[in-house]
């Protein structure tokens, strides 16, 4: 599928959610499978929890990504300090 050259596609990245892409789009998956959506805006899953992957089904809403921390903030072993986790195991 070729994109029209009249304007660039808009891609919106949300740190806590999917990538929104102005459609229509084709997504080539890692196994070479091509999936197509002709919707006006397509939500592409980034957490891989979606049952409709590569499309987002909002499965990410019940989970939070761990905060981006520097290794020195987690102690010498590379693990989080005792009692600092939020109970969300991945």
TIVO-2410 file (N, C-alpha, C; in nm, 3 decimals):
# residues 90
REC num residu      c1      c2      c3 atome chaine
REC   1      X   0.086  -0.117   0.000     N      A
REC   1      X   0.000   0.000   0.000    CA      A
REC   1      X   0.090   0.122   0.000     C      A
REC   2      X   0.065   0.214  -0.087     N      A
REC   2      X   0.146   0.336  -0.089    CA      A
REC   2      X   0.065   0.451  -0.031     C      A
REC   3      X   0.133   0.538   0.040     N      A
REC   3      X   0.068   0.654   0.101    CA      A
REC   3      X   0.062   0.767   0.001     C      A
REC   4      X  -0.043   0.845   0.009     N      A
REC   4      X  -0.053   0.964  -0.075    CA      A
REC   4      X   0.057   1.061  -0.035     C      A
REC   5      X   0.121   1.121  -0.134     N      A
REC   5      X   0.234   1.211  -0.106    CA      A
REC   5      X   0.189   1.353  -0.074     C      A
REC   6      X   0.058   1.379  -0.074     N      A
REC   6      X   0.010   1.515  -0.052    CA      A
REC   6      X   0.031   1.565   0.091     C      A
REC   7      X   0.041   1.475   0.189     N      A
REC   7      X   0.066   1.515   0.327    CA      A
REC   7      X   0.118   1.395   0.406     C      A
REC   8      X   0.194   1.421   0.511     N      A
REC   8      X   0.244   1.310   0.592    CA      A
REC   8      X   0.134   1.250   0.678     C      A
REC   9      X   0.148   1.124   0.712     N      A
REC   9      X   0.055   1.058   0.805    CA      A
REC   9      X   0.086   1.108   0.945     C      A
REC  10      X  -0.017   1.126   1.024     N      A
REC  10      X   0.002   1.166   1.163    CA      A
REC  10      X   0.005   1.041   1.250     C      A
REC  11      X   0.106   1.031   1.335     N      A
REC  11      X   0.121   0.923   1.431    CA      A
REC  11      X   0.131   0.987   1.568     C      A
REC  12      X   0.043   0.944   1.659     N      A
REC  12      X   0.041   0.999   1.794    CA      A
REC  12      X   0.085   0.890   1.891     C      A
REC  13      X   0.190   0.917   1.966     N      A
REC  13      X   0.245   0.821   2.061    CA      A
REC  13      X   0.201   0.860   2.201     C      A
REC  14      X   0.140   0.765   2.271     N      A
REC  14      X   0.098   0.785   2.410    CA      A
REC  14      X   0.179   0.689   2.495     C      A
REC  15      X   0.255   0.740   2.587     N      A
REC  15      X   0.342   0.657   2.672    CA      A
REC  15      X   0.266   0.545   2.741     C      A
REC  16      X   0.142   0.568   2.779     N      A
REC  16      X   0.065   0.469   2.854    CA      A
REC  16      X  -0.042   0.399   2.770     C      A
REC  17      X  -0.034   0.410   2.641     N      A
REC  17      X  -0.137   0.349   2.558    CA      A
REC  17      X  -0.087   0.312   2.421     C      A
REC  18      X  -0.179   0.298   2.327     N      A
REC  18      X  -0.142   0.256   2.193    CA      A
REC  18      X  -0.082   0.370   2.111     C      A
REC  19      X  -0.032   0.335   1.995     N      A
REC  19      X   0.011   0.435   1.897    CA      A
REC  19      X  -0.109   0.457   1.805     C      A
REC  20      X  -0.150   0.581   1.790     N      A
REC  20      X  -0.262   0.615   1.703    CA      A
REC  20      X  -0.206   0.659   1.568     C      A
REC  21      X  -0.257   0.597   1.460     N      A
REC  21      X  -0.210   0.626   1.326    CA      A
REC  21      X  -0.330   0.663   1.240     C      A
REC  22      X  -0.318   0.774   1.167     N      A
REC  22      X  -0.423   0.809   1.073    CA      A
REC  22      X  -0.430   0.701   0.967     C      A
REC  23      X  -0.550   0.650   0.943     N      A
REC  23      X  -0.569   0.540   0.848    CA      A
REC  23      X  -0.599   0.590   0.709     C      A
REC  24      X  -0.614   0.499   0.618     N      A
REC  24      X  -0.602   0.355   0.636    CA      A
REC  24      X  -0.456   0.314   0.651     C      A
REC  25      X  -0.433   0.195   0.711     N      A
REC  25      X  -0.297   0.147   0.733    CA      A
REC  25      X  -0.284  -0.001   0.702     C      A
REC  26      X  -0.161  -0.040   0.672     N      A
REC  26      X  -0.121  -0.180   0.666    CA      A
REC  26      X  -0.014  -0.198   0.772     C      A
REC  27      X  -0.023  -0.307   0.847     N      A
REC  27      X   0.079  -0.340   0.945    CA      A
REC  27      X   0.140  -0.473   0.904     C      A
REC  28      X   0.272  -0.473   0.889     N      A
REC  28      X   0.344  -0.596   0.859    CA      A
REC  28      X   0.397  -0.650   0.991     C      A
REC  29      X   0.348  -0.768   1.031     N      A
REC  29      X   0.388  -0.827   1.158    CA      A
REC  29      X   0.522  -0.900   1.143     C      A
REC  30      X   0.580  -0.937   1.256     N      A
REC  30      X   0.713  -0.998   1.254    CA      A
REC  30      X   0.719  -1.129   1.176     C      A
REC  31      X   0.606  -1.197   1.158     N      A
REC  31      X   0.605  -1.321   1.080    CA      A
REC  31      X   0.576  -1.297   0.932     C      A
REC  32      X   0.564  -1.168   0.893     N      A
REC  32      X   0.539  -1.134   0.755    CA      A
REC  32      X   0.392  -1.119   0.719     C      A
REC  33      X   0.304  -1.154   0.811     N      A
REC  33      X   0.160  -1.138   0.789    CA      A
REC  33      X   0.127  -0.990   0.778     C      A
REC  34      X   0.043  -0.956   0.680     N      A
REC  34      X   0.000  -0.818   0.661    CA      A
REC  34      X  -0.146  -0.807   0.703     C      A
REC  35      X  -0.174  -0.713   0.794     N      A
REC  35      X  -0.312  -0.686   0.834    CA      A
REC  35      X  -0.345  -0.543   0.795     C      A
REC  36      X  -0.470  -0.522   0.755     N      A
REC  36      X  -0.511  -0.394   0.699    CA      A
REC  36      X  -0.630  -0.340   0.777     C      A
REC  37      X  -0.630  -0.209   0.798     N      A
REC  37      X  -0.746  -0.140   0.855    CA      A
REC  37      X  -0.774  -0.017   0.772     C      A
REC  38      X  -0.900   0.004   0.738     N      A
REC  38      X  -0.936   0.122   0.662    CA      A
REC  38      X  -1.005   0.227   0.748     C      A
REC  39      X  -0.992   0.213   0.878     N      A
REC  39      X  -1.052   0.310   0.970    CA      A
REC  39      X  -0.984   0.445   0.959     C      A
REC  40      X  -1.052   0.550   1.002     N      A
REC  40      X  -1.000   0.686   0.998    CA      A
REC  40      X  -0.876   0.701   1.086     C      A
REC  41      X  -0.881   0.645   1.206     N      A
REC  41      X  -0.767   0.642   1.298    CA      A
REC  41      X  -0.758   0.501   1.353     C      A
REC  42      X  -0.637   0.447   1.354     N      A
REC  42      X  -0.615   0.310   1.398    CA      A
REC  42      X  -0.528   0.313   1.524     C      A
REC  43      X  -0.566   0.233   1.625     N      A
REC  43      X  -0.488   0.221   1.748    CA      A
REC  43      X  -0.405   0.094   1.739     C      A
REC  44      X  -0.274   0.111   1.733     N      A
REC  44      X  -0.182  -0.003   1.723    CA      A
REC  44      X  -0.130  -0.035   1.863     C      A
REC  45      X  -0.148  -0.159   1.905     N      A
REC  45      X  -0.109  -0.203   2.039    CA      A
REC  45      X   0.042  -0.200   2.056     C      A
REC  46      X   0.088  -0.150   2.172     N      A
REC  46      X   0.230  -0.150   2.203    CA      A
REC  46      X   0.262  -0.239   2.324     C      A
REC  47      X   0.161  -0.285   2.396     N      A
REC  47      X   0.186  -0.366   2.516    CA      A
REC  47      X   0.177  -0.516   2.489     C      A
REC  48      X   0.124  -0.555   2.376     N      A
REC  48      X   0.106  -0.695   2.335    CA      A
REC  48      X   0.008  -0.771   2.423     C      A
REC  49      X  -0.077  -0.702   2.498     N      A
REC  49      X  -0.179  -0.770   2.578    CA      A
REC  49      X  -0.309  -0.786   2.500     C      A
REC  50      X  -0.322  -0.718   2.389     N      A
REC  50      X  -0.446  -0.715   2.313    CA      A
REC  50      X  -0.481  -0.851   2.256     C      A
REC  51      X  -0.607  -0.887   2.266     N      A
REC  51      X  -0.654  -1.011   2.205    CA      A
REC  51      X  -0.672  -0.994   2.055     C      A
REC  52      X  -0.671  -0.870   2.009     N      A
REC  52      X  -0.686  -0.842   1.866    CA      A
REC  52      X  -0.557  -0.786   1.807     C      A
REC  53      X  -0.442  -0.822   1.867     N      A
REC  53      X  -0.312  -0.773   1.825    CA      A
REC  53      X  -0.295  -0.790   1.675     C      A
REC  54      X  -0.247  -0.690   1.601     N      A
REC  54      X  -0.175  -0.572   1.644    CA      A
REC  54      X  -0.265  -0.453   1.678     C      A
REC  55      X  -0.396  -0.470   1.670     N      A
REC  55      X  -0.487  -0.360   1.703    CA      A
REC  55      X  -0.509  -0.357   1.854     C      A
REC  56      X  -0.521  -0.239   1.909     N      A
REC  56      X  -0.544  -0.222   2.052    CA      A
REC  56      X  -0.688  -0.252   2.088     C      A
REC  57      X  -0.708  -0.327   2.196     N      A
REC  57      X  -0.844  -0.351   2.249    CA      A
REC  57      X  -0.858  -0.294   2.390     C      A
REC  58      X  -0.769  -0.205   2.428     N      A
REC  58      X  -0.762  -0.136   2.557    CA      A
REC  58      X  -0.725  -0.227   2.674     C      A
REC  59      X  -0.666  -0.342   2.647     N      A
REC  59      X  -0.622  -0.432   2.754    CA      A
REC  59      X  -0.518  -0.366   2.844     C      A
REC  60      X  -0.449  -0.266   2.795     N      A
REC  60      X  -0.345  -0.197   2.872    CA      A
REC  60      X  -0.402  -0.117   2.988     C      A
REC  61      X  -0.529  -0.086   2.986     N      A
REC  61      X  -0.587   0.005   3.087    CA      A
REC  61      X  -0.578  -0.047   3.229     C      A
REC  62      X  -0.580  -0.177   3.250     N      A
REC  62      X  -0.575  -0.231   3.385    CA      A
REC  62      X  -0.434  -0.248   3.438     C      A
REC  63      X  -0.335  -0.214   3.357     N      A
REC  63      X  -0.196  -0.234   3.396    CA      A
REC  63      X  -0.121  -0.103   3.385     C      A
REC  64      X  -0.022  -0.088   3.470     N      A
REC  64      X   0.064   0.030   3.462    CA      A
REC  64      X   0.204  -0.015   3.431     C      A
REC  65      X   0.271   0.060   3.346     N      A
REC  65      X   0.411   0.032   3.318    CA      A
REC  65      X   0.494   0.078   3.436     C      A
REC  66      X   0.600   0.004   3.467     N      A
REC  66      X   0.686   0.048   3.577    CA      A
REC  66      X   0.752   0.180   3.543     C      A
REC  67      X   0.775   0.264   3.642     N      A
REC  67      X   0.840   0.392   3.614    CA      A
REC  67      X   0.980   0.371   3.561     C      A
REC  68      X   1.020   0.456   3.470     N      A
REC  68      X   1.154   0.447   3.414    CA      A
REC  68      X   1.252   0.495   3.520     C      A
REC  69      X   1.331   0.405   3.570     N      A
REC  69      X   1.427   0.440   3.673    CA      A
REC  69      X   1.567   0.406   3.629     C      A
REC  70      X   1.660   0.475   3.687     N      A
REC  70      X   1.801   0.447   3.658    CA      A
REC  70      X   1.844   0.326   3.740     C      A
REC  71      X   1.937   0.245   3.690     N      A
REC  71      X   1.981   0.127   3.765    CA      A
REC  71      X   2.031   0.160   3.905     C      A
REC  72      X   2.095   0.276   3.925     N      A
REC  72      X   2.145   0.310   4.057    CA      A
REC  72      X   2.031   0.338   4.155     C      A
REC  73      X   1.909   0.364   4.106     N      A
REC  73      X   1.794   0.387   4.192    CA      A
REC  73      X   1.737   0.256   4.246     C      A
REC  74      X   1.784   0.143   4.194     N      A
REC  74      X   1.726   0.015   4.231    CA      A
REC  74      X   1.816  -0.068   4.321     C      A
REC  75      X   1.921  -0.013   4.370     N      A
REC  75      X   2.010  -0.089   4.457    CA      A
REC  75      X   2.117  -0.159   4.376     C      A
REC  76      X   2.211  -0.221   4.445     N      A
REC  76      X   2.325  -0.282   4.379    CA      A
REC  76      X   2.291  -0.406   4.299     C      A
REC  77      X   2.189  -0.479   4.337     N      A
REC  77      X   2.156  -0.604   4.269    CA      A
REC  77      X   2.081  -0.582   4.139     C      A
REC  78      X   2.037  -0.458   4.114     N      A
REC  78      X   1.957  -0.431   3.995    CA      A
REC  78      X   1.809  -0.449   4.019     C      A
REC  79      X   1.772  -0.494   4.139     N      A
REC  79      X   1.631  -0.512   4.173    CA      A
REC  79      X   1.583  -0.390   4.249     C      A
REC  80      X   1.452  -0.374   4.251     N      A
REC  80      X   1.395  -0.262   4.324    CA      A
REC  80      X   1.418  -0.281   4.474     C      A
REC  81      X   1.432  -0.171   4.547     N      A
REC  81      X   1.446  -0.181   4.693    CA      A
REC  81      X   1.325  -0.248   4.755     C      A
REC  82      X   1.345  -0.311   4.868     N      A
REC  82      X   1.240  -0.381   4.940    CA      A
REC  82      X   1.118  -0.291   4.960     C      A
REC  83      X   0.999  -0.342   4.926     N      A
REC  83      X   0.875  -0.269   4.949    CA      A
REC  83      X   0.846  -0.160   4.848     C      A
REC  84      X   0.924  -0.150   4.739     N      A
REC  84      X   0.902  -0.039   4.646    CA      A
REC  84      X   0.818  -0.078   4.526     C      A
REC  85      X   0.783  -0.206   4.513     N      A
REC  85      X   0.702  -0.245   4.397    CA      A
REC  85      X   0.556  -0.216   4.424     C      A
REC  86      X   0.479  -0.211   4.314     N      A
REC  86      X   0.337  -0.176   4.329    CA      A
REC  86      X   0.247  -0.299   4.326     C      A
REC  87      X   0.305  -0.419   4.328     N      A
REC  87      X   0.224  -0.540   4.329    CA      A
REC  87      X   0.183  -0.587   4.193     C      A
REC  88      X   0.219  -0.517   4.086     N      A
REC  88      X   0.182  -0.553   3.951    CA      A
REC  88      X   0.294  -0.640   3.892     C      A
REC  89      X   0.271  -0.768   3.886     N      A
REC  89      X   0.374  -0.859   3.836    CA      A
REC  89      X   0.349  -0.887   3.690     C      A
REC  90      X   0.455  -0.889   3.611     N      A
REC  90      X   0.443  -0.909   3.465    CA      A
REC  90      X   0.495  -1.043   3.426     C      A
***
